[in-house]
Amino acid sequence: MTTIAFIGLGHMGLPMARNLLKAGFNLQVFDLVQTAMNELTQAGAQPASSALQAAHDAQVVISMLPASRHVEDLYLGNSGLIKALEPGTLVLECSTIAPESARKVHRAASARAIDMLDAPVSGGTAGAAAGTLTFMVGGAAATLEKARAIFAAMGKNIFHAGPDGAGQVAKVCNNQVLAVQMIATAEAMALGVANGLEPAVLAEIMRQSSGGNWTLEKYNPWPGVMENAPASKGYSGGFMAELMAKDLGLAQEAAQVTGSSTPMGALALQLYRLLLKQGKGKQDFSVVQQLFVE
């Protein structure tokens, strides 16, 4: 039976790991937060005292970490995993990081005959819990086929975006669109309500019209319009505004590398950075609605 080392048990990693256990994989887990490891231990995972210990004798390593620096330290640092893993080990790096950081780890892995995919996800915490995530995969197509059953235990849609780093490029493009959609929806909701419209009525009109988008379908930012949306729960849960700001920053970095023009993405980044300055970084990214409400 395949043994997987899962490193990073945050809001996304914990439910992803739980679904791997349900699918019958052996898991060796590590996180700096002991309570997360305790929860998975009770479900049958083996806890480790370090990432290095978690990866010992594992055929597959999955990481889900906050930012590029964490990923580079995990794999390329003084006690980095790349030096310790056996040739032929499969590495699935599922964090959202800079494409160039992903390529850097790919190069180091390739030099030691380690198979690696960068495979960031979309679908949020709800998708992670339900096992319906979308994986955007960068790396060799043959390596993806080796990993497909593992991805299928955690997600519903698996896309081969292209070569090394392509998964990360796809992810930052996707999240830039999501941020711009959210801001446009929040702005329109505030405009309509200020002019006397009922928020639920306006939301349904736009949803069924040419302004329809994913935000209106699944994640309305106006409190009370969607019972289970974070906006109706004090903007708690979901995808934190500080993570959206991070992803928008990564999109701008990618734009700088290629000289691409991304004025909407740049504006979205500035609005999310404003939310961080207001102390709202830990709230769901739909809290951008509050920028348009007096």
C-alpha positions in Angstrom: 0.0 0.0 0.0 1.3 3.5 -0.9 2.7 5.5 2.0 2.2 9.3 1.6 4.0 12.0 3.6 1.6 14.9 4.0 3.2 18.1 5.1 1.1 21.2 6.0 -2.3 20.5 7.7 -3.9 23.9 7.5 -7.4 24.8 6.4 -6.8 23.1 3.0 -4.3 20.4 3.9 -6.2 18.9 6.8 -9.3 17.9 4.8 -7.2 16.8 1.8 -5.2 14.5 4.1 -8.4 13.2 5.6 -9.7 12.2 2.2 -6.5 10.4 1.4 -7.0 8.3 4.6 -10.6 7.6 3.6 -9.3 6.4 0.2 -7.1 3.8 2.0 -3.6 5.4 1.7 -1.1 5.2 4.6 -0.3 8.7 5.8 2.7 10.1 7.7 1.8 13.6 8.6 3.6 16.7 9.9 2.5 20.2 10.8 3.7 22.8 13.3 0.2 22.8 14.8 -0.1 19.8 17.1 -3.9 19.8 17.2 -4.1 19.2 13.4 -1.8 16.2 13.7 -3.8 14.9 16.6 -7.0 15.0 14.6 -5.5 12.9 11.8 -3.8 10.6 14.2 -7.2 9.7 15.6 -8.3 9.0 12.0 -5.4 6.6 11.5 -2.4 8.7 10.3 1.1 8.4 11.7 2.3 11.6 13.3 5.9 12.8 12.7 8.2 15.1 14.7 9.5 16.8 11.5 8.9 17.0 7.8 12.1 14.8 7.3 10.7 12.1 9.5 7.3 12.2 7.8 9.0 11.7 4.4 11.1 8.7 5.7 10.2 5.6 3.6 7.3 7.4 1.9 6.8 6.8 -1.8 4.9 10.1 -2.2 5.3 13.5 -0.6 2.5 16.1 -0.7 3.0 19.6 0.6 0.4 22.3 1.2 2.2 25.4 2.7 1.5 29.1 2.9 4.1 30.7 0.6 7.1 30.3 -1.7 9.6 30.8 1.0 8.1 27.9 3.0 8.2 25.6 0.1 11.8 26.5 -0.9 12.9 25.9 2.7 11.1 22.6 2.9 12.7 21.2 -0.2 15.9 23.2 -0.7 16.9 24.4 2.8 19.7 23.1 4.9 17.6 20.1 6.0 15.7 20.1 2.7 13.8 17.0 1.5 15.3 16.9 -2.0 18.6 15.8 -0.5 16.9 13.1 1.6 14.4 11.6 -0.7 15.1 8.5 -2.6 15.3 8.7 -6.4 11.9 7.8 -7.9 9.9 9.4 -5.0 6.9 11.3 -6.2 6.5 14.9 -5.0 3.2 16.7 -5.3 3.6 20.3 -4.4 0.0 21.7 -3.9 0.8 25.1 -2.4 0.1 28.3 -4.3 3.6 29.8 -4.9 5.5 31.8 -7.5 6.0 29.9 -10.8 9.7 30.5 -10.6 9.9 29.0 -7.1 8.1 25.9 -8.4 10.5 25.6 -11.3 13.5 26.0 -8.9 12.2 23.0 -6.9 11.5 21.1 -10.1 15.1 21.5 -11.2 16.5 20.3 -7.9 14.2 17.3 -7.9 15.1 16.4 -11.5 18.8 16.5 -10.7 18.2 13.7 -8.2 15.7 11.7 -10.4 12.8 12.6 -8.2 9.4 13.0 -10.0 7.7 16.3 -9.2 4.5 18.1 -10.1 3.4 21.5 -9.0 -0.3 21.1 -8.5 -2.1 24.0 -6.8 -5.8 23.7 -6.1 -9.0 25.6 -6.5 -12.3 24.9 -4.7 -11.7 26.3 -1.2 -12.2 24.6 2.1 -15.6 23.3 1.1 -14.1 21.6 -2.0 -11.2 20.2 0.1 -13.7 18.7 2.6 -15.9 17.3 -0.1 -13.1 15.9 -2.2 -14.1 18.0 -5.2 -11.0 20.2 -5.7 -9.6 21.2 -9.1 -5.9 20.5 -9.5 -3.9 22.5 -12.0 -0.8 20.5 -12.7 2.5 21.5 -14.0 5.2 18.9 -15.0 5.6 15.8 -17.1 2.4 14.2 -18.4 3.8 10.7 -17.5 4.4 11.9 -13.9 0.8 13.1 -13.8 -0.4 9.6 -14.7 1.5 8.2 -11.8 -0.2 10.6 -9.5 -3.7 10.6 -11.0 -5.2 8.2 -8.4 -3.9 10.3 -5.6 -5.3 13.5 -7.0 -8.6 11.7 -7.6 -8.9 10.9 -3.9 -8.9 14.6 -3.2 -10.4 16.3 -6.2 -12.9 16.1 -9.0 -11.1 17.9 -11.9 -7.5 17.3 -12.8 -6.0 19.5 -15.5 -2.5 19.2 -17.1 -1.7 22.8 -17.5 1.7 22.2 -19.1 5.4 21.9 -18.2 7.1 22.7 -14.9 5.5 25.7 -13.2 2.5 25.8 -15.5 0.2 24.8 -12.7 1.2 27.8 -10.7 0.7 30.1 -13.7 -2.8 28.7 -14.2 -3.6 29.2 -10.5 -2.5 32.9 -10.3 -4.5 33.6 -13.5 -7.6 31.9 -12.0 -7.4 33.8 -8.7 -6.8 37.1 -10.4 -10.1 36.6 -12.3 -11.8 35.5 -9.0 -10.6 38.6 -7.2 -11.8 41.0 -10.0 -15.2 39.2 -10.1 -15.6 39.6 -6.4 -14.7 43.3 -6.4 -17.0 44.0 -9.3 -19.9 42.1 -7.7 -19.3 43.9 -4.3 -19.3 47.3 -6.0 -22.5 46.5 -7.9 -24.3 45.2 -4.9 -23.4 48.3 -2.9 -24.6 50.5 -5.8 -27.9 48.8 -6.1 -28.7 48.7 -2.4 -27.7 52.4 -2.1 -30.3 53.1 -4.7 -33.1 51.2 -3.0 -32.9 47.7 -4.4 -33.3 44.6 -2.2 -29.9 42.9 -2.2 -31.3 39.4 -2.8 -33.5 40.6 -5.7 -30.5 42.5 -7.3 -28.3 39.4 -6.8 -30.8 37.1 -8.6 -31.3 39.6 -11.4 -27.6 39.8 -12.1 -27.1 36.1 -11.6 -29.7 35.4 -14.4 -28.4 38.1 -16.7 -25.2 39.0 -18.5 -23.5 40.0 -15.3 -23.7 36.4 -14.0 -20.5 35.0 -12.5 -19.2 32.4 -10.0 -19.4 34.9 -7.2 -23.1 35.5 -7.7 -23.7 31.8 -8.1 -21.8 30.5 -5.1 -20.3 33.2 -2.9 -22.3 36.5 -2.8 -20.4 39.1 -0.7 -23.5 40.8 0.7 -24.5 39.5 4.1 -27.8 37.6 4.2 -28.1 36.9 0.5 -26.6 33.4 0.7 -27.1 31.7 4.0 -23.9 29.5 3.9 -21.6 32.1 2.3 -18.9 33.6 4.6 -20.5 37.0 4.2 -23.5 35.7 6.2 -21.2 34.4 8.9 -19.3 37.6 9.7 -16.9 37.0 6.8 -15.5 34.0 8.7 -14.2 30.8 7.2 -13.5 30.5 3.5 -10.4 32.0 1.8 -8.6 34.6 3.8 -8.2 38.1 2.3 -4.4 37.9 3.1 -4.1 34.8 0.9 -5.9 36.5 -2.0 -3.5 39.5 -1.6 -0.6 37.0 -1.7 -2.0 35.3 -4.9 -2.6 38.7 -6.6 1.0 39.6 -5.7 2.2 36.4 -7.4 0.2 37.3 -10.5 1.8 40.7 -10.6 5.3 39.0 -10.3 4.4 36.8 -13.2 3.2 39.8 -15.2 6.5 41.5 -14.6 8.5 38.6 -15.8 6.7 38.6 -19.2 5.9 42.3 -19.5 2.2 41.5 -19.5 -0.3 44.3 -18.9 -2.7 43.4 -16.0 -4.3 46.7 -14.8 -7.3 45.0 -13.3 -5.1 42.6 -11.4 -3.0 45.5 -10.2 -6.0 47.4 -8.9 -7.4 44.3 -7.2 -4.1 43.8 -5.4 -4.2 47.4 -4.1 -7.7 47.0 -2.8 -6.8 43.8 -1.0 -3.7 45.3 0.5 -6.0 48.1 1.8 -8.1 45.4 3.5 -4.9 44.1 5.2 -4.1 47.6 6.4 -7.6 47.7 7.9 -6.9 44.6 9.9 -9.2 42.3 7.8 -6.6 40.0 6.4 -7.9 37.0 8.4 -11.4 37.4 7.2 -12.8 35.8 4.0 -11.9 37.6 0.8 -15.5 38.6 0.2 -15.0 41.1 3.0 -13.9 43.4 0.2 -17.7 44.3 0.2 -17.1 46.5 3.2 -14.9 48.9 1.1 -18.0 49.9 -0.8 -20.4 50.3 2.2 -20.4 53.4 4.4 
